Structure formats: structure tokens, C-alpha cells
Amino acid sequence: MDFLLECIGFPPSVATEEIVALAQERGEPAPWRGRATEHLLLRLGSGLQVRADRDPGHGYWSLTPFYEVPHRLRLSVQTVIRPQDSPYDALLSGWAAPPPPWSTESRRGAYRLSAWISDARRLGRRVQVGQILAVSVAGFALSVDRVLPPETRPEGHGFEDTAGASVRPIGGEGSPGGCCDVSLRVQTVRRILNEVTGEEVEMVVCAAPERPLVLFLSRWQLERDGLPAPRAGWRVEGTFLMSGRLSGGLGSTRTDP
């Protein structure tokens, strides 16, 4: 079982072939992904999805988790990578939460972000450096290193406080694209149901500059590694695959969605 799919409620005992069969039986065409017979989404309830993509050259299926994040984050794009073997995806890297166009601030943005976008066909052929797009992305745990109880905070600082928030793309040769090391304070934990498996999924909403970031963790990984479940006010640290979709800013090089 793909451990990323554990994050959205598929137990380790579920075979990937079972999920592919369910997607073929109950799924629907994934938007902006090409042929409906080769690109499917299976809705799991409450915005959760699993995406099934078939490689026509080799015949195998790949499965990826997906969540329909309701809010948008501004991203000042620095690089766009379009992999030849996956023309419907794009790896965007840039600065999240850049200053608005009228600002006199010199900073590029609040933090760097690298994320996979599943609707790359919407980008067109050219994206200029510095173009501000709106993206809706969530993080799925590759590994969780620590889940820490609340640190001592000055009076008046609550769960909304972004002090100490850290998001850093993993770089270097051989590093997986779209992955970030994060250290974020949990604002809320919402339990939602994977209606296919009947398993509860914990959606962890974390404080970050401009917009909160939504993370999904595998409770099976936490149990295996002896880590506690995250709670409001606690801090989550680990490596997450960031993925989602475009949600605005496609028509101009200086858009503030």
C-alpha cells in the first residue's frame, strides 16, 4: 500500500489494485487530465479524493491523494517544471504570500514553496518569472518526525500565531519534487470520513502566513513510530508532498487574486 494514501484513510492492508478497480468502477474523469479512461478521480467524501492515472506506454496505474482545499494562496512563481512523462502536471516553485503590487516592501514573500499542480494544462505555454498565481494546495505526509506539545507562548499569542512557522522546499540532486520540510503550529484538527473505507481521516489545519496550510498525516505511521496524534496548539514537524490545483491569476503577470 502506498503510504501517502494512508493519509486519506486507506489502511496498509488495502492493495493498490483494489483502489484502481474502485476508481474504474465508481470514478469520474479528472478535470484537465486527458482521456477519461486513463485519468480518473474517486471521490471519498468531504473533499477527499484519490486520483488514478494510467501510463499508456507501460499500462500501469499510479495513485495519488488529493484534497479540494477551499481557500487560495498567492504564489510568485520562480520556476515551472513540466515532466515529459506527465504532461498534465507541473511542479511550481516560488514565494508564497508575496507583497501586493502596491506594496513598497522589498521582501519576495513570506516563505518558499514547491508544489505539484494537477491541472497544468490551464497554465498555457508560458509563465513569466514573478507571475502571481493563486493555488489551492494541501500537504500529505511522507514522514512525520515530531509532534510536539505547545511551547511556552507570550500572553495573548494563540493558535492563530504564525511565529516559528517554517516551510522549506527540499532541494538538491535526487530530491523529490514538490516536497517541503515543515514546522507548523496546529490551529484545528478536523475529523472527516473516507466513505469508501469507513476510516476517519484527521485534517490538520496549521497556522502559516497569509493563509493556513492543510496537512494530512497517516495515523498508522504515527502509531508505528510511537508519535501522538496532533492537537490544537501543538506543533507538527516532518516532510510533506505538497499538491493541488490552480485557482486564479492566470490572465496577468501582476495579478493579486
Disulfide bonds with the S-S distance in Angstrom:
none
